[in-house]
């Protein structure tokens, strides 16, 4: 085998690896974005219930939070 064939082979391997990496990265970004869109409302709700105020407008709730109610039941 000549050096040219070896170099072309390594370039082909690197190209295929880079192509597979870029496809996997794009698929991962799409899956991560869809998971974040599903989880964001739940996180906002959980923060609001635990802290007793709205994470968006920062208004304070006058009702007992879920976390406080749970502690009272446990005691």
PESUL-V602939 format. One record per residue. N is the residue number from 1. RES is the residue in three letters. PHI is phi as a letter, one per 30 degrees, with the letter a starting at -180 (999 if undefined). Layout:
N:RES:PHI
N:RES:PHI
//
This chain:
1:UNK:999
2:UNK:c
3:UNK:d
4:UNK:d
5:UNK:d
6:UNK:d
7:UNK:d
8:UNK:d
9:UNK:d
10:UNK:d
11:UNK:d
12:UNK:d
13:UNK:d
14:UNK:d
15:UNK:d
16:UNK:d
17:UNK:d
18:UNK:d
19:UNK:d
20:UNK:d
21:UNK:d
22:UNK:d
23:UNK:d
24:UNK:d
25:UNK:d
26:UNK:d
27:UNK:d
28:UNK:d
29:UNK:d
30:UNK:d
31:UNK:d
32:UNK:d
33:UNK:d
34:UNK:d
35:UNK:d
36:UNK:d
37:UNK:d
38:UNK:d
39:UNK:d
40:UNK:e
41:UNK:d
42:UNK:d
43:UNK:d
44:UNK:d
45:UNK:d
46:UNK:d
47:UNK:d
48:UNK:d
49:UNK:d
50:UNK:d
51:UNK:c
52:UNK:i
53:UNK:b
54:UNK:d
55:UNK:d
56:UNK:c
57:UNK:c
58:UNK:i
59:UNK:d
60:UNK:c
61:UNK:d
62:UNK:c
63:UNK:d
64:UNK:d
65:UNK:d
66:UNK:d
67:UNK:d
68:UNK:d
69:UNK:d
70:UNK:d
71:UNK:d
72:UNK:d
73:UNK:d
74:UNK:d
75:UNK:d
//
